[in-house]
């Protein structure tokens, strides 16, 4: 079995939960990849770093590990430190409560140096219009690079969220939002995203152990490949299984780096030291055989 057959067939699933016999040789790239590599996000025209700085580990009801532990000063310092390391992609959300932290970081980072992604739980057109205006005020920016419908679980989300989608489409025409899409939290929702022409960007859960995912990797990867073939931007999340793979970081990173279906991925470091460690681990992980 060659590397491509292995990845697309999801052959890691049998040993995924333990990762005791991780097949490094099948996942090794020929050339090193770096966290700071600037990659294209599908056909959106957006270019960003391979690694995004996440702000929503265990994020819900307006807070996350990052916002709870670090506060505005600490998280903004972490975001700025990431830019100094070459990371140009910030991942936030209304549900994480991290907009004020991004605003603070932007006081000393030029807006054009970073790509900002956020997420909304809005359903109606008027609600989304209000969210777009509020988000821009909270973030301290005139435009949002990527705005996603957050945590879709229903296969019928394109019908139920039609109003919010219309508002985002209008905002894109006005260049207030550069790209729109969804983050998915079920396999049915993921399939609906793949079938939707409206989706520019999908944020999808993927890791070698299948932790906190929509389904096993063998079921998810073909759908993400379908998205890529259609020109959608695909961003990976839950790369470390919401922290449960912190003792298997090299394996999880190599797995994500080997996936042709991902343009880039987001990980929520909780300290500057942890962020720098991730940045340092990515090049050797990408080629380890």
N, C-alpha and C positions, 0 to 999 in steps of 0.2 A: 504494500500500500504506500503510495507517495504522499507528500505533504498535503497537496490540494485535496486528494480523496479523503484523507484523514480529517481535515478541517470541515469539509462540506458534509461528510458522513456522520460527524459528531461521534467518532469512535472513542473519544475520551470518556464518554458517559459511564462506561462500565466501572471505571476506577476513579471517577470524578470526586466523589465525596471524601476519599482519603488522600488522593494525590500522592500516594506513596511511590508510585512507579511512573512519575511524570515523563512523558516522551519528549524530552528536550530536543532530540535530533530531528523530530518531525516538525517542530515548531520554529526551528532556527532560521532566521533570515540570512540572506547572503551578505547584506551590508547593514551596518548599525543604523538603528533608528534612535531619534532623540526626542525628549519631551518638548524641546524648543522648535522642532521641525515645523515649518509653516505649510499647512495642507489646505486643500480646497474642500469646502463643504458642499458636496454634491454639485448641483448646477446653480446654486444660489449666488455665486460670485463672491461669497464671503471666504476670506482666508484667515486662518487662526492657528494657534499652536496645537500640536498633537495632544498635549495634556492640558485639560481645563482645570482651573482651581474651583472645586466644588465648595458650596457653603451650606449644604443641607443634610449632613449626616444625621440620621434619625430626625429628620425635619418634619414638623407637623404643627398646626395651630399657631403659626407665627413665630416659631423658634426652631433651633437646631443645636446640635452639639457645638458647632462653631460659634453661634450667636450667644448661647448660654454660657459657654466656658470662657470665651475670649472678649466678649463685649465689642462695642463699636471700635474702640481704639485698637484692641488686639487683633481683630479680624481685618480691619483696614490695613494695619501694619503687615499682616500676612499676605494680603492681596498685593500690596506694593512690593514686598519682598519677592513674590512670584514674578512680577514684571521684571525685576532686576535679574532674575534667573532666566528670562526669556519667555515666560508664559504669558500669552496675550489673550487668553480666553477665560472669562469669569462666568461662572454658573450660579445663578441665584434664583429666588422665587418669592412670591408673595407669602406662600405658606411657610417659608423658612424665616421670614422676618429679616432678611439680610439686605434689603434695599438701602437702609441708612448707612450700613457698613460700606457698601459700594460707593455711595455718595461721598463719604468721608475719604475713601481711597482716591477718588477722582480729584480731590483738591490738590493732589500733588502728582497725578498721572494724567498725561494728555489724553483726552477722550478718544482721539483717533488711534491711539496705541493699543487699545483693547477692544475685544468683541464681548458684548454683554448679552447674555441669554437670561431670560426670566420666564416665569410661568404664571398662569392665571386659572382660577377655578370658575370664571364667568361662564354663563350659559346664554343669556340673551344679548342682543345687539347693544342695547343701551348700557347694560352692565359692563360689557367688554369695553365700550367707548369710555366709560368712567374709569375702568381699570387702566387703560392705556394712558389717560391723562394723569391719573394719580401715580402710576408707576414712574412716569417721566419726572414728575415733581420729586418723588422720593429718591430716585436714582441721581437726580441732578443732571439730566441729559435731555436734549431735544429729540433724540431718536433712540429706538431700541433695536439692536441688531437682530435678535431672534426672540420671538414671543411664542410660547407654546401653551396649548390647552393642557392642563396639568392632571396627570394620573388617570388617564382614561381606562375604564374597565369594561364598558358595555360595547358590544359589537355595533350597536345602533348610535354610537356617539356622533357620527356625522349628521344624523337627522336631529338628534337632541341638542346638539351644539351649533346648529345652522346659523342662529342669530349671532353668536360670538364669532363664528367663522366669517360671516359677512363683514363684521366690524373690522376684523383683522385684514381682510382683503382690501377694504377701503383704506385702511391705514398704510398698507403696503403701497398702494397706488400713490398716496400722498407722501411716501418715503419717510413716514414716521416710524414704520416697522420695516426692516429689510427682508425678513423671512419669517414665515409662520409654520406651525406644525403641532405635534403632540408628543407628550411622554406617555408611554403605555404601561399598564399594570395588569394586563391579562393577554392571553394568546388571541382571543377573539378581537380585542381592541387592536392588537398589533396587526392582525390580518386586515382589519378595516382600514388601518392607516396605510398599509401597502397598496390597497385598492383605490385609495383616494387621490385624485389628481390635485386636490387642494393642498395636500401635505408637502411642504418644501423640506422639512426637517423632522426626523424622528429621533427621540431619545429612548434608547432601548436597554433593558437589563441583560447583562451577559457576563458570565464568569465560568471557569472550568468546572466548578463544583455544583452549578445549578442552584446556588443559594439566592433566595429572594428574587427569583426570576419568574417570567410569565409561564415558562414550561422548560423542559430540559433543553440544553444547547442544541441537540440534534433536531428539535422541532423549531427552534427560534432562528437558527442561522439561515436556513433556506428562505425564510420570509425576509430577513434583512438583505440577503443577496438579491431578492426580487426588488426591494426598494432601491438598492444601489443601481441595478440595471435600468431602472426607470429614472435615474438621475436625482433621486432624493438624497439629501444629506443624512447620514446616519452617525449618531453620537452614542457611544457606549456609556453605561452607568452601572453601578453595583459591581464594579470590576473586582473589588475586594470583598464582595458579598456582605456589604454593610458592616465591614470591619471583622467579619468572622474568618477571613483569610489573611489576617495580619501576620500569621506565622507562615504563610505561603505566598508572600508578596512576589517573589521572583517568578514563581510559576504562574500566578494570576496575571502579572504584567506580560510575561512572554505569550501567554494565551491571547490576551487582548491585542498585542502588537502583531500577532500572526494572522489576525482575522481580516480578510480582504473586504468583508462587509462593513467594517467600521472605518470612518474617516478619521476619527479621533475619539477620545474618551475623557470622562470627568472623574476625578477622585477628590474627596474632601479631606485634605490634610487638616490636622487640628493644631499644628504648631509649625513654626518656620523650620525647625529641625526636621520634622516629618516630611514637609514639602521638599526640602533639599535632598533628603534621603531618596524620595521617589524619583526626583530628577536624576540623581546619580545612578540609580538602579536600572533605569530604562535602557540605556545603550548596551550594557552587558547582557541584560535579560533578552534583548531582541535577537542576539546571535548565539546565545548559549546552546551548545550541542552536546 
